[in-house]
């Protein structure tokens, strides 16, 4: 296998990792405002992703940086093409990231509501926008000989792109609901389990539509890509498992469904990386955007040594924070000093807020 | 037009980003020191201090991280021609930064924030050290990438006349990288310790927890003084190195229009002289000092901008190779003069410490919270000096800034992004400043007689002998932190 193909695969794995890992924390971010009946329930939902969301987001950064290093021309075209969409994406990433840390720092309802909705809306916009971008890259955009986009912002809102965005949004919701089912107890738990059952069937229909459109709409023949079949089956399985209360398996199936959905898009894309509707000769491909082999060799050595280490310590984090979260008995929650304590890693749930 | 706008946008967002970065690097290290003291001495005051300053650290990290995302995206958004041309070299360190530093920093920060009741004391301490280390690793990669723009190394030109990486090691042994990286880390320690000193002084002036905040005032001065002295030395040496590879940058920083062959005088300040036909009014000048600063010898030659301009026209073709002299001249002086003032202030603090009078010195305690402004001005001035001094090049001698912009991005799009980022950054800046002041002025949390840890069974006993033991599974009720 040529090194550039290897790096397409590695980058695909980073994108899949991003959609699977942040998928559930986007889902939780979106759902927490609606599924939580009171402040404590919403906090439980946010805290279920609290220790891990930031590490998950690095998958996005590395996926982008890998494109920069391994396929500089793809990076250049992609980021300049989606300019205004990326401004919105960055805005969403900024307000969402800050919301986690800042929401509880000030005891003021308007302050808290602002950050709560920043988290909710940001969590919805990010998978939607990244999804639109991937849909566009596969479906094609007007790109000229010099590999520059010749359209405007509205030209980015293609039907297939938008549908891809919606698919990522719905899959993130399903992942978030099945994840919360694993991390909660009591009434909140019963509610998310019911929700994940319903969401599962919605997601199954949406993903079925996505793979059909991807496959038939692009005229790649009748025989389906195995990943496309897997995506539909996994989401159906997740819906069924959620309804029969097999929570762990429901989450795992949703994750496989997400991975297979993104994977099927990327396999349809390969060996192209961005399709030109102006002229197929102007397509960006793995071959015409790749860095020279020396750069790829250096990157391969670095990735082989350090990526397994990353997987080990990120995996360990999930092990450390395993288990369900529930409302602490007021005043006794672990990690708390007195409610006024300024030490950060401390709850500030006071008796009045915990009800 | 588009180039200037793109430069404004990049300069605004990166200067803003770099207000938070040095605080993060410096404070992470200092918080790790505090937690180490708690681990070793089991004195609960260190735990309370760790959590107090840890909160300030986290308030900063939140904005430092998200504004860094903007930087990561902007290379492709605004500078796509640059990215296309040199991504095979410049992209490498960025990808490594993600893989080696960002994963480490974010994962272990999550473990540190949420892990107080879940990890052993030792493992929890290791988390903050990994975070502190990761911030410094991250700085190494981005500085290697930036140094390549100042002094490109480790590449060959291919048949299409495009630079192609052929020696990754050269990027990390680049003398510009080695000196500027050390300079940045020291500047970050200066920034972090001045933040800690400012907060400690404010608290001491109100006679709150004098015992505790005298400790942090001491620690911050112990870190501050050597870091600042070394930063001045390394910065001066960096000037000599940059003078070798980017003589125009240094000539502009001295407003040196014509070559001076030896015993060149250093002007402490001047009015005018920003363009070649203006005669500057030098306020005070010190004989020989410029030669010493620029070359380490009294007889050293300092090239003038006129001569360099003529040389570059011959070498690279017609064009203006002189950066903005006013920005160069004053950014260098703001940085150096403020550093000197801060050093005098720090020595005053050290003298007070020696006399055991720091908590009683009304003036020192009153001034310290204002001195914290200085490092932010110095850091910003330092970046303006180094980046403005590289102009008109985006990669020194290889590619001009004007050739690096995205050809298909319109001025309107850049305007929109600039306005959006300035607006959101202003809001976040206010929120951050409010939280820093609010939490910096809070009482030091938790009374000192409380159990020095949280989360372990309450009947554990205070002898610390079970420190390493895992908390009982039944006690694993996760805290609500966010």
Contacts between the chains, C-beta under 8 A, distances in Angstrom:
chain1	res1	chain2	res2	distance
A	40	B	480	7.4
A	43	B	480	4.7
A	43	B	482	6.7
A	44	B	480	6.9
A	46	B	482	4.9
A	47	B	114	8.0
A	47	B	478	6.6
A	47	B	479	7.8
A	47	B	480	5.4
A	47	B	481	6.2
A	47	B	482	5.6
A	50	B	110	7.3
A	50	B	113	7.5
A	50	B	114	6.0
A	50	B	481	6.0
A	50	B	482	4.9
A	51	B	110	4.0
A	51	B	111	6.6
A	51	B	113	6.9
A	51	B	114	4.1
A	51	B	115	7.6
A	52	B	110	6.0
A	53	B	110	7.8
A	54	B	65	7.2
A	54	B	106	4.0
A	54	B	107	7.8
A	54	B	109	6.6
A	54	B	110	5.7
A	55	B	103	6.6
A	55	B	106	4.6
A	55	B	107	4.1
A	55	B	110	5.9
A	57	B	106	7.1
A	58	B	98	6.4
A	58	B	102	4.6
A	58	B	103	5.0
A	58	B	106	5.3
A	58	B	107	7.9
A	61	B	69	6.9
A	61	B	72	6.0
A	61	B	98	5.0
A	61	B	102	5.8
A	62	B	95	6.8
A	62	B	98	3.8
A	62	B	99	5.8
A	62	B	102	7.1
A	62	B	103	7.4
A	64	B	72	6.5
A	64	B	73	7.2
A	65	B	72	6.8
A	65	B	91	6.8
A	65	B	94	4.7
A	65	B	95	4.2
A	65	B	97	7.2
A	65	B	98	4.6
A	66	B	95	5.2
A	66	B	98	7.8
A	68	B	75	7.0
A	68	B	76	6.9
A	68	B	83	6.6
A	68	B	87	5.4
A	68	B	90	7.8
A	68	B	91	3.6
A	68	B	94	5.8
A	68	B	95	6.6
A	69	B	87	6.6
A	69	B	88	7.2
A	69	B	91	3.3
A	69	B	92	4.8
A	69	B	94	6.7
A	69	B	95	4.1
A	70	B	91	7.5
A	70	B	95	7.6
A	71	B	87	8.0
A	72	B	83	5.7
A	72	B	84	5.5
A	72	B	85	7.8
A	72	B	86	7.6
A	72	B	87	2.4
A	72	B	88	5.6
A	72	B	91	5.8
A	73	B	84	5.1
A	73	B	87	7.5
A	75	B	75	7.9
A	75	B	76	4.9
A	75	B	83	5.6
A	75	B	84	8.0
A	75	B	87	6.0
A	75	B	91	7.1
A	76	B	76	5.7
A	76	B	80	3.8
A	76	B	81	7.2
A	76	B	83	4.3
A	76	B	84	4.0
A	76	B	87	6.9
A	76	B	406	7.7
A	77	B	80	7.0
A	77	B	84	7.9
A	78	B	76	6.7
A	79	B	73	6.1
A	79	B	75	7.5
A	79	B	76	2.6
A	79	B	77	4.8
A	79	B	80	6.6
A	79	B	83	7.5
A	80	B	76	6.2
A	80	B	77	6.0
A	80	B	78	7.8
A	80	B	80	3.9
A	80	B	406	4.0
A	80	B	408	6.0
A	80	B	409	5.5
A	81	B	408	7.7
A	83	B	77	5.5
A	83	B	406	7.6
A	83	B	409	5.4
A	83	B	413	5.2
A	83	B	417	7.3
A	84	B	413	5.9
A	84	B	416	6.6
A	84	B	417	7.5
A	86	B	73	5.7
A	86	B	77	5.9
A	87	B	416	6.8
A	87	B	417	4.6
A	87	B	420	5.6
A	87	B	421	7.8
A	90	B	69	6.1
A	90	B	70	5.4
A	90	B	73	6.1
A	90	B	421	7.9
A	91	B	420	6.4
A	91	B	424	6.2
A	93	B	66	6.2
A	93	B	69	5.4
A	94	B	66	4.3
A	94	B	67	7.4
A	94	B	69	7.2
A	94	B	70	7.5
A	94	B	424	6.1
A	94	B	428	7.4
A	95	B	424	7.3
A	97	B	62	6.4
A	97	B	65	6.1
A	97	B	66	4.2
A	97	B	69	7.8
A	98	B	62	5.0
A	98	B	63	6.4
A	98	B	66	6.0
A	98	B	428	6.2
A	98	B	431	7.7
A	100	B	62	7.4
A	100	B	482	5.6
A	101	B	58	5.9
A	101	B	59	6.9
A	101	B	61	7.6
A	101	B	62	3.8
A	101	B	482	7.7
A	102	B	59	7.7
A	102	B	62	6.5
A	102	B	431	6.3
A	102	B	435	6.9
A	103	B	482	6.7
A	104	B	481	7.8
A	104	B	482	5.8
A	105	B	59	7.2
A	105	B	435	5.4
A	105	B	438	7.9
A	105	B	439	7.5
A	106	B	434	7.9
A	106	B	435	7.3
A	106	B	438	7.5
A	146	B	407	7.5
A	147	B	84	7.6
A	148	B	80	7.7
A	148	B	406	7.9
A	148	B	407	5.7
A	148	B	408	4.3
A	149	B	408	5.5
A	150	B	408	6.9
A	153	B	413	7.9
A	291	B	87	6.8
A	291	B	88	3.7
A	291	B	91	7.4
A	291	B	165	7.8
A	292	B	88	5.8
A	292	B	158	7.4
A	292	B	164	5.0
A	292	B	165	7.1
A	294	B	164	7.2
A	294	B	165	5.6
A	294	B	166	5.8
A	295	B	88	4.6
A	295	B	89	7.4
A	295	B	91	7.9
A	295	B	92	6.0
A	295	B	164	8.0
A	295	B	165	5.0
A	298	B	92	6.3
A	298	B	165	7.5
A	298	B	168	4.8
A	299	B	92	6.6
A	299	B	95	6.4
A	302	B	95	7.9
A	302	B	96	5.6
A	302	B	99	6.6
A	302	B	100	7.6
A	303	B	99	6.8
A	306	B	99	5.3
A	306	B	100	5.6
A	307	B	99	6.6
A	310	B	99	6.8
A	310	B	103	4.6
A	310	B	104	7.9
A	310	B	107	7.9
A	313	B	103	7.9
A	313	B	104	7.7
A	313	B	107	5.7
A	313	B	108	7.6
A	314	B	103	7.1
A	314	B	107	5.6
A	317	B	107	5.6
A	317	B	110	6.4
A	317	B	111	5.9
A	320	B	111	6.6
A	320	B	115	6.6
A	320	B	118	5.6
A	320	B	119	6.9
A	321	B	114	6.5
A	321	B	118	7.2
A	321	B	478	7.4
A	323	B	476	6.0
A	323	B	478	7.1
A	325	B	478	4.8
A	325	B	480	7.9
A	326	B	477	7.0
A	327	B	480	7.8
A	328	B	477	5.6
A	328	B	479	6.9
A	328	B	480	6.4
A	329	B	477	8.0
A	333	B	477	6.6
A	333	B	479	5.3
A	333	B	480	6.3
A	334	B	117	4.3
A	334	B	454	6.5
A	334	B	455	4.4
A	334	B	475	6.9
A	334	B	476	7.8
A	334	B	477	5.4
A	334	B	478	6.9
A	334	B	479	4.7
A	335	B	116	5.2
A	335	B	117	5.0
A	335	B	454	5.1
A	335	B	455	5.9
A	335	B	479	3.5
A	335	B	481	6.8
A	336	B	454	6.9
A	336	B	479	6.6
A	337	B	51	8.0
A	337	B	445	5.4
A	337	B	446	3.9
A	337	B	450	6.8
A	337	B	454	6.9
A	338	B	445	7.1
A	338	B	446	6.4
A	338	B	447	8.0
A	340	B	442	7.6
A	340	B	443	7.2
A	340	B	445	6.7
A	341	B	51	7.1
A	341	B	445	3.0
A	341	B	446	5.2
A	342	B	51	6.9
A	342	B	52	5.2
A	342	B	55	5.5
A	342	B	439	5.6
A	342	B	442	4.2
A	342	B	443	7.3
A	342	B	444	7.0
A	342	B	445	4.5
A	343	B	48	6.9
A	343	B	50	7.6
A	343	B	51	2.4
A	343	B	52	6.3
A	343	B	54	6.6
A	343	B	55	6.4
A	343	B	445	5.0
A	343	B	446	7.0
A	344	B	51	6.3
A	344	B	54	5.1
A	344	B	55	3.8
A	344	B	57	7.9
A	344	B	58	5.0
A	344	B	113	6.7
A	344	B	481	7.9
A	345	B	51	6.7
A	345	B	54	7.0
A	345	B	112	7.4
A	345	B	113	5.0
A	345	B	114	6.8
A	345	B	115	7.9
A	345	B	116	4.9
A	345	B	479	7.7
A	345	B	481	6.0
A	346	B	51	6.9
A	346	B	116	7.9
A	346	B	445	7.4
A	346	B	454	7.6
A	346	B	479	7.4
A	346	B	481	7.1
A	347	B	479	4.9
A	347	B	480	4.8
A	347	B	481	6.1
A	349	B	480	5.3
